[in-house]
């Protein structure tokens, strides 16, 4: 009969509708899972980018400090070389003079500014040591003159 046929079609349509609804629920769950995974990957990429930027900044700061220290060492070697100007020409003194002359800055070239973070900058450490005393200056003069230091 017609009523049974309509009931059968209605039941078949309801079953198909439930199957479509279940499929939509599964796809929605999969989409949400993928969305969560993408969000996690994005967060990881952002964290990695921030870490890389932090490392780059630290490398630049360390490079500036290294340049500053290198220039200070070179300046110190030049001063010692000048103090030993009249000293006997030993291989060690010649090596020091060669090092001091290597990559010598031009007269217009200044030392870079000291590091600005909380670390103690080399000039601050030197200032903390104070001026040399007379005994130290005499010792430097004796060494520069090539004489053996007095006890």
KOLNUZA-878016 format. One record per residue (C-alpha): x, y, z; residue in one letter. Coordinates in Angstrom, 3 decimals. Each point is the difference from the previous one (the first is absolute). Layout:
// residues N
          u          v          w   code
          X          Y          Z      A
...
***
This chain:
// residues 151
          u          v          w   code
      0.000      0.000      0.000      X
      0.880      3.660     -0.402      X
      0.281      0.637      3.742      X
      2.517     -2.818      0.412      X
      1.994      1.209     -2.993      X
      0.136      3.556      1.428      X
      1.023     -1.409      3.417      X
      2.778     -2.076     -1.648      X
      1.297      3.030     -1.952      X
     -0.209      2.136      3.126      X
      1.972     -2.640      1.975      X
      2.614     -0.315     -2.768      X
      0.353      3.787     -0.191      X
      0.336      0.264      3.794      X
      2.712     -2.685     -0.046      X
      1.891      1.794     -2.779      X
     -0.386      3.295      1.862      X
      1.468     -1.598      3.147      X
      2.926     -1.358     -2.055      X
      0.635      3.454     -1.505      X
     -0.238      1.585      3.475      X
      2.491     -2.557      1.389      X
      2.349      0.678     -2.926      X
     -0.252      3.763      0.594      X
      0.755     -0.532      3.697      X
      3.083     -2.102     -0.879      X
      1.225      2.597     -2.528      X
     -0.628      2.803      2.515      X
      2.034     -1.920      2.597      X
      2.799     -0.541     -2.529      X
     -0.034      3.692     -0.990      X
      0.137      1.051      3.659      X
      2.884     -2.412      0.610      X
      1.907      1.352     -3.014      X
     -0.744      3.552      1.149      X
      1.452     -0.803      3.444      X
      3.072     -1.582     -1.630      X
      0.496      3.065     -2.216      X
     -0.310      2.281      3.043      X
      2.611     -2.101      1.839      X
      2.366      0.146     -2.989      X
     -0.520      3.776     -0.255      X
      0.811      0.404      3.693      X
      3.127     -2.145     -0.446      X
      1.072      2.072     -3.018      X
     -0.573      3.236      1.940      X
      2.017     -1.321      2.957      X
      2.801     -1.115     -2.324      X
      0.027      3.389     -1.727      X
      0.197      1.792      3.361      X
      2.837     -2.290      1.104      X
      1.876      0.602     -3.269      X
     -0.418      3.774      0.382      X
      1.242     -0.207      3.595      X
      3.019     -2.046     -1.110      X
      0.716      2.481     -2.797      X
     -0.140      2.882      2.475      X
      2.332     -1.817      2.395      X
      2.413     -0.761     -2.838      X
      0.041      3.672     -1.008      X
      0.570      1.102      3.605      X
      2.753     -2.576      0.466      X
      1.597      1.054     -3.278      X
      0.010      3.640      1.114      X
      1.557     -0.968      3.332      X
      2.583     -2.140     -1.794      X
      0.869      2.879     -2.346      X
      0.339      2.305      2.994      X
      2.237     -2.466      1.855      X
      2.123     -0.596     -3.114      X
      0.523      3.722     -0.496      X
      0.919      0.391      3.675      X
      2.511     -2.846     -0.194      X
      1.477      1.494     -3.141      X
      0.248      3.431      1.669      X
      1.618     -1.566      3.059      X
      2.523     -1.845     -2.167      X
      0.797      3.262     -1.816      X
      0.619      1.777      3.334      X
      2.224     -2.817      1.273      X
      1.816     -0.014     -3.353      X
      0.614      3.740      0.277      X
      1.217     -0.409      3.585      X
      2.412     -2.692     -1.198      X
      1.138      2.113     -2.962      X
      3.603      0.248      1.240      X
      0.071     -3.545      1.360      X
      2.072     -2.726     -1.599      X
     -1.650     -1.454     -3.083      X
     -1.085     -3.438      1.134      X
     -2.340     -2.245     -1.983      X
     -2.726      0.525      2.622      X
      0.254      3.800     -0.257      X
      0.013     -0.164     -3.810      X
     -3.045     -2.269      0.116      X
     -1.759      2.493      2.280      X
      0.854      2.891     -2.334      X
     -1.242     -1.961     -3.012      X
     -3.240     -0.779      1.762      X
     -0.491      3.617      1.037      X
      0.532      1.155     -3.596      X
     -2.433     -2.574     -1.418      X
     -3.275      1.590     -1.039      X
      1.034      3.203      1.728      X
     -2.978      2.391      0.079      X
      0.241      3.257     -1.894      X
      0.506      3.177      2.015      X
     -3.671      0.892     -0.500      X
     -1.135     -3.424      1.166      X
     -1.229     -0.101      3.567      X
     -0.566     -2.936      2.294      X
     -3.624     -1.120     -0.070      X
     -2.031      1.062      3.017      X
      0.153     -2.359      2.948      X
     -2.771     -2.601      0.292      X
     -3.127      1.546      1.427      X
     -1.500     -2.957      1.859      X
      0.552     -0.894      3.667      X
      3.422     -1.537     -0.661      X
      3.015      1.923      1.217      X
      1.562      1.768     -2.957      X
      3.788     -0.105     -0.335      X
      0.392      3.794      0.631      X
     -1.981     -0.320      3.231      X
      2.238     -2.849      1.128      X
      3.116      2.031     -0.832      X
     -1.366      3.019      1.878      X
     -0.655     -2.203      3.018      X
      3.677     -0.996      0.058      X
      1.052      3.643      0.351      X
      3.169      1.689     -1.142      X
      3.262     -1.948      0.183      X
      2.190      0.712      3.002      X
      3.567      1.315     -0.216      X
      1.566     -3.441      0.482      X
     -1.962     -1.378     -2.957      X
      1.031      2.951     -2.181      X
      3.680     -0.467      0.977      X
     -0.255     -3.697     -0.874      X
     -1.428      0.849     -3.430      X
      2.788      2.564     -0.551      X
      2.659     -2.546      0.987      X
     -1.447     -2.631     -2.330      X
     -0.250      2.542     -2.829      X
      3.638      0.999      0.559      X
      1.025     -3.648     -0.220      X
      1.240     -0.109      3.550      X
     -0.780     -2.851      2.334      X
     -2.709      1.055      2.478      X
      1.239      0.865      3.459      X
     -1.188     -2.362      2.736      X
***
